[in-house]
Amino acid sequence: MSAATLRRFLFPALSRLFLLRLFLVTLAAVVVFTQALLPLHIQGKSMEPTYRDGGFNFCWRGRYLFSEPARGDVVAIRFWG
């Protein structure tokens, strides 16, 4: 394999379509991770043994847009204390 072929394989030409797709995927990821899927730090021992104190979980905010929480669901709330 020649050096030029290896260079083209490792560093392909960046077309406008590729850059547009990259921008759209990055924008979608930013929107999802800042608005819909929130990282949460678990505090307290009320959820043991399922979740441990000091653990980490993601909370999907869109779950209850069209329905109410049901028995057995884990509901994340803000607590200022």
Buried (B, 14 or more C-beta within 10 A) or exposed (E): EEEEEEEEEEEEEEEEEEEEEEEEEEEEEEEEEEEEBEEEEBEEEEBEEEBEEEEEBEEEEEBEEEEEEEEEEEEBEEEEE
